[in-house]
Amino acid sequence: MLLARLKDQHPQRPFLERELHWTTAGMRGESRLQKKFCEFYSDEEFQILWDVSLKIGTWSVQMDGLLLTERCAIIIESKNINGQLYFDEKTGEFFRINPAGEKTIMEDPRVQLNKHIRFLKQFFQMKKINLPVSGLIVFTAKDCEFASKPHRASICKTYQMIEYLLKILQAFPHEAESIKLSKIKKMILANQTPYKSSPLCAYYFIDPKDLQPGVYCLQCKSLSMQRDKRSWICSRCSLRDPSAHYLAIQEYFTFVELEITNRKLRDFCGFGSRAVATRLLGQLNLERIGESKACSYHLRE
């Protein structure tokens, strides 16, 4: 959606296209990982959570997966990196060489996993949960190859994941004390902390003035919706969508800033009627601050 508002020659466009490619590939990798987990079976009780976001003070983490068992908790980290992968034991470096022969030094995923393990141990200690914590890194790209791999490291490919999880579980003795996994799962879900990102223009150093105005058409994928009476109609494909401005306002909050005014809505959507903007903003469950022309609208907590 952000790319749709940038001109083809914008200097940040190539970088954003790469970011979109990597993000989409990562989501596909996580989807493959979750589908593979359907093959996991244990006679003992277990609970699985995906996309877990927790926080202790200002320390926040996001875990792709968390397997809860009576033996231990296993953090599952998904990495979608293709090419030849090298773990240099002498230097501690992690890098990949892509099919074109280019070398890219990357953050060692073991560092992130160890940080998440430390976090979860502390989190369990605060909640008085007596459960050991381990972890597994799963590389989900179909065309990745381990050219070197740390000795005894909990690192595998997607097709190997189930066997590695079972191997980790076998390393932990089954304690006599019965652990209520359903209660632990509910407690974790109750403490989920949604990730709050900066507006994308600030995050990617884009001047909001570079964004092309308009209302997006979901059918022909262009900023071609025009206000027509109490609805929107696409000037290209004639799609009629009375709620097209909902997406435009979501875009504004995501791209530009977390407050919007009547004037800012008109400038962003490319129409001139102040009365229409007032009516559109009034349809949404936004927090209004101020009176008359000086008022602004904010997302509610």
Secondary structure per residue as TSV (DSSP state, phi and psi in degrees):
chain	resnum	aa	ss	phi	psi
A	1	M	-	360.0	-38.0
A	2	L	T	-66.7	-41.4
A	3	L	G	-61.1	-33.7
A	4	A	G	-65.1	-21.8
A	5	R	G	-98.2	1.5
A	6	L	S	-107.3	141.1
A	7	K	-	-67.3	156.6
A	8	D	T	-59.0	-31.5
A	9	Q	T	-92.4	8.4
A	10	H	-	-62.9	134.8
A	11	P	T	-62.6	-25.1
A	12	Q	T	-87.0	-6.9
A	13	R	H	-61.2	-47.8
A	14	P	H	-58.2	-40.5
A	15	F	H	-64.9	-44.3
A	16	L	H	-64.4	-35.4
A	17	E	H	-64.5	-38.2
A	18	R	H	-67.0	-41.8
A	19	E	H	-59.2	-43.4
A	20	L	H	-63.4	-41.7
A	21	H	H	-60.9	-47.0
A	22	W	H	-67.0	-40.3
A	23	T	H	-64.0	-44.8
A	24	T	H	-63.2	-42.0
A	25	A	H	-63.2	-40.2
A	26	G	H	-62.5	-40.2
A	27	M	H	-65.7	-38.7
A	28	R	H	-64.4	-38.7
A	29	G	H	-64.0	-43.5
A	30	E	H	-64.1	-36.1
A	31	S	H	-64.4	-42.1
A	32	R	H	-63.3	-39.1
A	33	L	H	-63.3	-45.1
A	34	Q	H	-66.9	-36.4
A	35	K	H	-65.8	-39.3
A	36	K	H	-65.6	-34.1
A	37	F	H	-63.6	-21.1
A	38	C	T	-58.3	-19.2
A	39	E	T	-83.6	-6.6
A	40	F	-	-73.3	133.0
A	41	Y	-	-143.8	141.5
A	42	S	-	-146.6	142.2
A	43	D	S	-67.4	-24.5
A	44	E	S	-87.4	155.9
A	45	E	-	-65.3	144.6
A	46	F	E	-150.7	158.6
A	47	Q	E	-133.7	141.9
A	48	I	E	-123.2	135.6
A	49	L	E	-125.4	143.1
A	50	W	E	-116.7	147.2
A	51	D	E	53.7	66.8
A	52	V	E	-95.2	121.9
A	53	S	E	-118.0	117.4
A	54	L	E	-129.2	163.9
A	55	K	E	-147.3	137.4
A	56	I	E	-123.2	106.4
A	57	G	T	61.8	-121.1
A	58	T	T	-95.2	0.8
A	59	W	E	-92.0	111.7
A	60	S	E	-120.7	147.7
A	61	V	E	-136.3	157.0
A	62	Q	E	-130.2	119.7
A	63	M	E	-109.1	131.6
A	64	D	E	-64.8	-39.6
A	65	G	E	-150.0	152.6
A	66	L	E	-141.9	112.9
A	67	L	E	-96.3	120.8
A	68	L	E	-104.6	124.3
A	69	T	E	-132.5	171.5
A	70	E	S	-73.7	-15.7
A	71	R	S	-87.5	-43.3
A	72	C	-	-167.5	172.0
A	73	A	E	-106.8	134.8
A	74	I	E	-118.6	118.1
A	75	I	E	-81.2	129.4
A	76	I	E	-109.9	117.6
A	77	E	E	-107.0	127.8
A	78	S	E	-100.1	130.0
A	79	K	E	-129.4	120.4
A	80	N	-	-104.5	83.3
A	81	I	-	-127.7	123.2
A	82	N	-	-97.2	177.8
A	83	G	E	91.4	-169.6
A	84	Q	E	-85.7	128.2
A	85	L	E	-108.7	132.5
A	86	Y	E	-124.6	127.6
A	87	F	E	-109.2	109.6
A	88	D	-	-88.1	107.6
A	89	E	T	-68.0	-29.2
A	90	K	T	-74.0	-42.9
A	91	T	T	-99.3	-15.8
A	92	G	-	78.0	9.7
A	93	E	-	-84.7	150.6
A	94	F	E	-125.0	128.6
A	95	F	E	-147.7	163.5
A	96	R	E	-129.5	152.5
A	97	I	E	-117.9	117.1
A	98	N	-	-79.3	172.7
A	99	P	T	-57.1	-23.0
A	100	A	T	-84.1	-1.6
A	101	G	-	88.2	7.2
A	102	E	-	-83.5	135.7
A	103	K	E	-97.5	131.6
A	104	T	E	-128.7	119.6
A	105	I	E	-82.0	130.7
A	106	M	E	-129.0	166.9
A	107	E	-	-68.2	134.6
A	108	D	-	-68.1	119.0
A	109	P	H	-62.9	-19.7
A	110	R	H	-65.8	-31.9
A	111	V	H	-64.9	-45.7
A	112	Q	H	-63.0	-43.7
A	113	L	H	-62.3	-44.1
A	114	N	H	-62.4	-37.2
A	115	K	H	-63.2	-43.3
A	116	H	H	-66.7	-35.6
A	117	I	H	-64.9	-45.4
A	118	R	H	-59.5	-42.8
A	119	F	H	-60.5	-49.5
A	120	L	H	-66.8	-35.5
A	121	K	H	-60.9	-44.8
A	122	Q	H	-65.7	-40.3
A	123	F	H	-62.8	-45.6
A	124	F	H	-63.6	-39.2
A	125	Q	H	-62.3	-41.5
A	126	M	H	-64.8	-34.1
A	127	K	T	-91.9	6.0
A	128	K	T	57.3	45.5
A	129	I	-	-107.6	119.2
A	130	N	-	-93.5	84.9
A	131	L	-	-145.6	120.4
A	132	P	-	-62.0	157.8
A	133	V	E	-127.1	132.8
A	134	S	E	-132.9	-173.6
A	135	G	E	-159.1	161.6
A	136	L	E	-144.2	133.7
A	137	I	E	-102.9	124.0
A	138	V	E	-115.6	119.2
A	139	F	E	-88.6	117.4
A	140	T	-	-98.5	-11.6
A	141	A	-	-63.5	136.1
A	142	K	T	-69.5	-28.4
A	143	D	T	-111.6	40.6
A	144	C	E	-99.7	150.8
A	145	E	E	-138.5	129.1
A	146	F	E	-80.5	103.0
A	147	A	S	-78.3	-30.6
A	148	S	S	-149.7	151.9
A	149	K	-	-148.6	137.3
A	150	P	-	-60.5	144.0
A	151	H	T	-65.4	130.9
A	152	R	T	60.0	22.7
A	153	A	-	-78.4	145.1
A	154	S	-	-85.7	71.3
A	155	I	E	-133.4	132.1
A	156	C	E	-152.9	178.1
A	157	K	E	-98.0	170.0
A	158	T	G	-56.9	-45.2
A	159	Y	G	-67.3	-17.3
A	160	Q	G	-94.0	-7.6
A	161	M	H	-57.0	-46.2
A	162	I	H	-60.7	-45.7
A	163	E	H	-63.3	-38.3
A	164	Y	H	-67.7	-40.1
A	165	L	H	-61.9	-44.3
A	166	L	H	-64.8	-36.6
A	167	K	H	-65.3	-40.6
A	168	I	H	-63.5	-43.1
A	169	L	H	-62.1	-38.9
A	170	Q	H	-64.5	-22.4
A	171	A	T	-77.7	-11.6
A	172	F	S	-109.2	125.7
A	173	P	-	-68.2	150.1
A	174	H	-	-80.8	116.5
A	175	E	-	-75.7	149.6
A	176	A	S	-68.4	-31.0
A	177	E	S	-66.9	130.1
A	178	S	-	-82.6	128.7
A	179	I	-	-108.1	129.2
A	180	K	-	-82.8	90.9
A	181	L	H	-65.8	-34.3
A	182	S	H	-63.2	-36.7
A	183	K	H	-69.1	-39.0
A	184	I	H	-64.1	-41.9
A	185	K	H	-61.6	-45.4
A	186	K	H	-63.3	-38.7
A	187	M	H	-64.4	-41.7
A	188	I	H	-65.2	-44.4
A	189	L	H	-62.9	-36.4
A	190	A	H	-68.9	-24.2
A	191	N	T	-100.0	8.6
A	192	Q	-	-58.2	133.7
A	193	T	-	-116.2	106.3
A	194	P	-	-58.4	139.6
A	195	Y	-	-74.5	127.9
A	196	K	-	-105.6	111.9
A	197	S	-	-96.2	156.9
A	198	S	-	-71.7	153.9
A	199	P	-	-53.9	139.9
A	200	L	H	-63.5	-30.9
A	201	C	H	-62.5	-41.3
A	202	A	H	-70.2	-40.1
A	203	Y	H	-64.9	-38.9
A	204	Y	T	-103.6	13.0
A	205	F	T	56.2	50.2
A	206	I	-	-111.1	131.4
A	207	D	-	-71.7	122.1
A	208	P	G	-54.5	-23.8
A	209	K	G	-67.2	-16.9
A	210	D	G	-78.1	-12.4
A	211	L	S	-76.4	129.7
A	212	Q	-	-74.9	134.5
A	213	P	-	-74.8	161.4
A	214	G	S	140.0	173.5
A	215	V	E	-117.7	128.8
A	216	Y	E	-75.4	136.3
A	217	C	E	-96.9	120.8
A	218	L	T	-70.7	-18.5
A	219	Q	T	-87.7	-48.4
A	220	C	T	-103.8	6.3
A	221	K	T	57.5	48.6
A	222	S	E	-146.9	164.2
A	223	L	E	-86.8	65.9
A	224	S	E	-123.0	11.5
A	225	M	E	-79.7	133.9
A	226	Q	E	-119.1	144.3
A	227	R	E	-70.2	128.6
A	228	D	E	-136.9	102.5
A	229	K	T	58.1	-116.1
A	230	R	T	-107.9	27.8
A	231	S	E	-142.1	-174.6
A	232	W	E	-124.1	140.2
A	233	I	E	-133.3	138.1
A	234	C	E	-79.9	129.5
A	235	S	T	-73.7	-11.7
A	236	R	T	-98.8	-51.6
A	237	C	T	-113.0	-1.2
A	238	S	-	68.6	16.0
A	239	L	-	-62.9	134.8
A	240	R	B	-106.8	127.7
A	241	D	-	-144.3	100.8
A	242	P	T	-66.6	-17.2
A	243	S	T	-110.7	21.0
A	244	A	H	-61.7	-27.5
A	245	H	H	-70.7	-20.2
A	246	Y	H	-58.6	-46.9
A	247	L	H	-65.0	-39.6
A	248	A	H	-61.2	-40.7
A	249	I	H	-70.7	-37.4
A	250	Q	H	-61.2	-40.6
A	251	E	H	-59.6	-45.3
A	252	Y	H	-59.1	-47.6
A	253	F	H	-63.4	-34.8
A	254	T	H	-77.9	-37.1
A	255	F	H	-92.2	-41.9
A	256	V	T	-104.9	-67.0
A	257	E	-	-162.7	171.5
A	258	L	S	-95.2	13.9
A	259	E	E	-138.4	150.0
A	260	I	E	-137.5	148.6
A	261	T	-	-119.6	173.0
A	262	N	H	-57.5	-48.2
A	263	R	H	-62.7	-43.8
A	264	K	H	-64.9	-36.1
A	265	L	H	-64.8	-44.3
A	266	R	H	-64.0	-41.4
A	267	D	H	-66.3	-40.0
A	268	F	H	-70.7	-38.8
A	269	C	H	-91.0	-14.9
A	270	G	T	77.7	39.9
A	271	F	-	-133.8	164.8
A	272	G	-	-109.9	-10.7
A	273	S	-	-80.6	117.5
A	274	R	H	-66.9	-37.2
A	275	A	H	-63.9	-40.7
A	276	V	H	-63.8	-43.7
A	277	A	H	-61.7	-41.2
A	278	T	H	-61.2	-42.7
A	279	R	H	-67.1	-41.5
A	280	L	H	-64.9	-43.7
A	281	L	H	-65.7	-34.2
A	282	G	H	-69.6	-18.9
A	283	Q	T	-75.4	-16.4
A	284	L	S	-100.2	154.7
A	285	N	-	-85.0	65.1
A	286	L	E	-105.3	152.5
A	287	E	E	-83.1	125.1
A	288	R	E	-99.3	129.9
A	289	I	E	-122.8	127.2
A	290	G	S	94.0	176.7
A	291	E	S	-125.0	157.0
A	292	S	G	53.2	-136.6
A	293	K	G	-69.8	-17.9
A	294	A	G	-89.0	0.3
A	295	C	-	-77.2	153.7
A	296	S	E	-131.7	162.2
A	297	Y	E	-122.4	137.6
A	298	H	E	-131.4	152.4
A	299	L	E	-67.2	137.8
A	300	R	-	-76.2	148.8
A	301	E	-	-65.9	360.0
